[in-house]
Amino acid sequence: MFAFSPESRPFRQRPAVPAGLRQKVAPLIAASARTLPVDPALSGMLPGKSLQRGTVTLVAGRSGFGATSLGIALLAHASSNGHWCGVVGLRHPGVLAMKELGLDVDRVIFVPEPDDKWAEAAAELFDGVDLLLVAPPHRVPHGTARQLIARAKERHVVMLVVLEHAEHWPIVPEFTLSLVSSSWQGVGRGDGRLAARRVGVVGQGRRGASHARQSTLWLPSLSGAVGLIEEQAS
């Protein structure tokens, strides 16, 4: 222990905290605890430039448009910062491609083929992860969606739902990312391999995030990572 007597060391009164400072700082600290980071290339599409705990974000796009890749890219930054993730329902997860998108696969629990038990598998993971990506194999019943939403809120987990059609999720989510265009670019004049995919994404929320955000991304870029081409608000 260390002790100082008033005689040996002059006492200096601690400065008073400026009026209102505590009230200004506390919400900022609370907000940072409620959110999880995303790749800077994706942050402009999201309200608050982050993913909010306890909420659902729907990622919708036709087969081959890149909805799964976008979902994985949204997990990547948080996983590389030490957060645990769960992925349910991706039947053929491409681990190499996921790593190139920035995902730390050592921080991910995969349940690739739960079949009709996907909701049960997802419910079990809520206790051990910060972010959960689910890819339901079909239209989600209203009761199932309601139970998963309640579980995400209770456990303060970010839930990403990847579906081919947005209407297959029966409850309006906090935010929806819709892939509206997709085109691959390759090497050579038609005889090379596919190297990069350019996608158009529209972000639409509810409440305060009602204004649409449009972004054009490389998903993936030539390096395999996600890259921002342009973004605009409408």
C-alpha positions as CSV (number, residue, x, y, z in Angstrom):
1,M,0.0,0.0,0.0
2,F,1.0,3.6,-0.6
3,A,0.0,6.4,1.7
4,F,0.8,10.1,1.7
5,S,0.3,12.4,4.7
6,P,-0.9,16.0,4.1
7,E,2.4,17.2,5.5
8,S,4.5,15.3,3.0
9,R,2.5,16.0,-0.1
10,P,0.3,19.1,-0.8
11,F,-3.3,18.1,-1.4
12,R,-4.7,19.2,-4.7
13,Q,-8.4,19.3,-5.1
14,R,-9.8,17.3,-8.0
15,P,-11.3,19.6,-10.6
16,A,-15.0,19.6,-10.8
17,V,-16.6,17.8,-13.7
18,P,-18.0,20.4,-16.1
19,A,-21.8,20.6,-15.9
20,G,-23.5,18.4,-18.4
21,L,-20.3,16.5,-19.4
22,R,-21.4,13.2,-17.8
23,Q,-24.7,13.4,-19.6
24,K,-22.9,14.0,-22.9
25,V,-20.3,11.2,-22.5
26,A,-22.5,8.5,-21.0
27,P,-24.7,8.1,-24.2
28,L,-21.6,7.8,-26.3
29,I,-20.1,5.0,-24.1
30,A,-23.5,3.2,-24.1
31,A,-23.8,3.5,-27.9
32,S,-20.4,2.0,-28.5
33,A,-21.3,-1.0,-26.3
34,R,-24.5,-1.5,-28.3
35,T,-22.9,-1.7,-31.7
36,L,-20.4,-3.9,-33.6
37,P,-18.0,-2.6,-36.3
38,V,-18.2,-3.4,-40.0
39,D,-15.7,-3.0,-42.8
40,P,-15.3,0.7,-43.7
41,A,-16.4,-0.1,-47.3
42,L,-19.8,-1.2,-45.9
43,S,-20.3,1.2,-43.1
44,G,-21.9,4.0,-45.2
45,M,-24.8,1.7,-46.0
46,L,-25.8,1.2,-42.4
47,P,-27.5,3.5,-39.8
48,G,-24.8,4.7,-37.4
49,K,-22.2,3.1,-39.7
50,S,-22.3,-0.1,-37.6
51,L,-24.5,-3.1,-36.7
52,Q,-26.6,-2.6,-33.6
53,R,-26.9,-5.4,-31.1
54,G,-30.3,-6.9,-30.7
55,T,-31.4,-6.1,-34.2
56,V,-32.1,-7.9,-37.4
57,T,-30.7,-7.0,-40.8
58,L,-32.1,-8.7,-43.8
59,V,-29.7,-9.3,-46.8
60,A,-31.7,-10.2,-49.9
61,G,-30.6,-11.0,-53.4
62,R,-31.2,-13.4,-56.2
63,S,-29.0,-16.5,-56.4
64,G,-25.6,-15.6,-57.7
65,F,-26.0,-11.9,-56.9
66,G,-23.8,-12.1,-53.8
67,A,-26.1,-12.0,-50.8
68,T,-24.2,-14.6,-49.0
69,S,-20.9,-12.8,-49.7
70,L,-22.3,-9.6,-48.4
71,G,-23.5,-11.3,-45.2
72,I,-20.1,-12.8,-44.6
73,A,-18.5,-9.4,-45.3
74,L,-20.7,-7.9,-42.6
75,L,-19.4,-10.4,-40.1
76,A,-15.8,-10.1,-41.1
77,H,-14.7,-6.9,-39.3
78,A,-16.3,-7.9,-36.0
79,S,-14.7,-11.4,-36.1
80,S,-11.3,-9.9,-36.7
81,N,-11.8,-7.7,-33.6
82,G,-12.4,-10.7,-31.4
83,H,-16.2,-11.1,-31.6
84,W,-17.7,-14.6,-32.0
85,C,-19.9,-15.3,-34.9
86,G,-22.3,-18.1,-35.9
87,V,-23.3,-19.1,-39.4
88,V,-26.3,-21.4,-39.9
89,G,-27.5,-22.9,-43.2
90,L,-24.6,-22.3,-45.7
91,R,-24.4,-25.7,-47.2
92,H,-21.0,-25.2,-49.0
93,P,-19.1,-22.5,-47.1
94,G,-16.1,-21.5,-49.1
95,V,-13.5,-21.0,-46.3
96,L,-10.8,-19.5,-48.5
97,A,-13.2,-16.9,-50.0
98,M,-14.5,-16.1,-46.5
99,K,-10.9,-15.5,-45.3
100,E,-10.3,-13.2,-48.3
101,L,-13.4,-11.2,-47.3
102,G,-11.7,-10.7,-43.9
103,L,-13.5,-13.3,-41.8
104,D,-11.6,-14.8,-39.0
105,V,-12.8,-18.4,-39.3
106,D,-11.3,-19.3,-36.0
107,R,-14.0,-17.1,-34.5
108,V,-16.9,-18.7,-36.3
109,I,-19.2,-21.6,-35.4
110,F,-20.5,-23.2,-38.6
111,V,-23.7,-25.3,-38.8
112,P,-23.7,-25.9,-42.5
113,E,-26.6,-28.3,-43.1
114,P,-29.3,-28.1,-40.3
115,D,-32.0,-28.8,-42.9
116,D,-35.4,-28.2,-41.2
117,K,-33.7,-27.7,-37.8
118,W,-32.1,-24.4,-38.8
119,A,-34.1,-22.4,-36.4
120,E,-33.3,-24.7,-33.5
121,A,-29.6,-24.6,-34.4
122,A,-29.8,-20.8,-34.5
123,A,-31.5,-20.5,-31.2
124,E,-28.8,-22.6,-29.5
125,L,-26.0,-20.3,-30.8
126,F,-27.5,-17.1,-29.4
127,D,-25.9,-17.8,-26.0
128,G,-22.4,-18.0,-27.4
129,V,-22.0,-15.4,-30.2
130,D,-22.2,-11.7,-30.8
131,L,-23.3,-12.0,-34.4
132,L,-25.4,-14.7,-36.1
133,L,-26.0,-15.2,-39.8
134,V,-28.8,-17.5,-40.8
135,A,-29.7,-18.7,-44.3
136,P,-33.1,-20.3,-44.1
137,P,-33.8,-22.8,-46.8
138,H,-37.4,-21.5,-47.4
139,R,-39.9,-19.0,-46.4
140,V,-39.8,-18.4,-42.7
141,P,-43.0,-18.8,-40.7
142,H,-44.2,-15.8,-38.7
143,G,-43.9,-17.5,-35.4
144,T,-40.4,-18.7,-36.0
145,A,-39.3,-15.2,-37.1
146,R,-40.9,-13.7,-34.0
147,Q,-39.1,-16.1,-31.7
148,L,-35.7,-15.5,-33.3
149,I,-36.2,-11.7,-33.1
150,A,-37.1,-12.0,-29.4
151,R,-34.0,-14.1,-28.8
152,A,-31.7,-11.7,-30.6
153,K,-33.0,-8.8,-28.5
154,E,-32.8,-10.8,-25.2
155,R,-29.2,-11.8,-25.9
156,H,-28.1,-8.6,-27.5
157,V,-27.0,-10.4,-30.7
158,V,-26.8,-9.0,-34.2
159,M,-28.8,-11.3,-36.5
160,L,-28.2,-11.3,-40.2
161,V,-30.8,-13.1,-42.3
162,V,-29.8,-14.1,-45.9
163,L,-32.6,-14.9,-48.2
164,E,-33.2,-14.9,-52.0
165,H,-36.5,-12.9,-51.6
166,A,-37.1,-10.3,-48.9
167,E,-40.7,-11.2,-48.6
168,H,-39.7,-14.7,-47.3
169,W,-38.9,-12.9,-44.0
170,P,-42.4,-12.1,-42.6
171,I,-41.6,-9.3,-40.2
172,V,-40.2,-5.9,-41.3
173,P,-36.6,-5.9,-40.0
174,E,-34.7,-2.9,-38.7
175,F,-32.7,-2.7,-41.9
176,T,-32.7,-4.4,-45.3
177,L,-29.8,-4.6,-47.8
178,S,-31.1,-5.6,-51.2
179,L,-28.7,-6.6,-54.0
180,V,-30.2,-5.1,-57.1
181,S,-27.5,-5.8,-59.7
182,S,-24.5,-8.1,-60.1
183,S,-21.9,-8.6,-62.8
184,W,-18.6,-10.5,-62.9
185,Q,-15.5,-9.3,-64.5
186,G,-12.7,-11.7,-65.6
187,V,-9.2,-11.8,-66.9
188,G,-8.7,-12.0,-70.7
189,R,-11.2,-11.7,-73.5
190,G,-13.7,-14.3,-72.4
191,D,-11.2,-17.0,-71.9
192,G,-10.0,-16.0,-68.4
193,R,-11.3,-16.8,-65.0
194,L,-13.9,-14.7,-63.2
195,A,-12.0,-12.3,-61.0
196,A,-14.2,-9.6,-59.5
197,R,-17.9,-9.0,-59.0
198,R,-19.5,-5.5,-59.2
199,V,-22.8,-5.3,-57.2
200,G,-25.4,-2.7,-56.5
201,V,-26.8,-2.6,-53.0
202,V,-29.7,-0.6,-51.7
203,G,-30.1,-0.1,-47.9
204,Q,-33.5,0.7,-46.6
205,G,-34.4,0.9,-42.9
206,R,-37.4,1.8,-40.8
207,R,-37.9,4.6,-38.2
208,G,-35.0,7.0,-38.3
209,A,-33.2,5.0,-41.0
210,S,-35.9,5.3,-43.6
211,H,-33.9,7.1,-46.3
212,A,-32.4,4.7,-48.8
213,R,-28.7,4.4,-49.3
214,Q,-27.3,3.1,-52.6
215,S,-23.8,1.7,-52.9
216,T,-21.8,0.0,-55.6
217,L,-19.3,-2.5,-54.3
218,W,-16.6,-4.9,-55.4
219,L,-17.8,-8.2,-53.8
220,P,-15.2,-9.5,-54.1
221,S,-12.5,-7.2,-55.6
222,L,-9.5,-8.6,-57.5
223,S,-7.8,-9.2,-54.1
224,G,-10.8,-11.1,-52.8
225,A,-11.8,-8.4,-50.3
226,V,-14.8,-6.2,-50.4
227,G,-14.3,-2.7,-51.9
228,L,-16.4,0.4,-52.2
229,I,-16.8,1.9,-55.6
230,E,-19.3,4.6,-54.8
231,E,-22.2,5.4,-52.5
232,Q,-25.0,7.9,-52.4
233,A,-28.1,8.7,-50.3
234,S,-31.5,9.2,-51.9
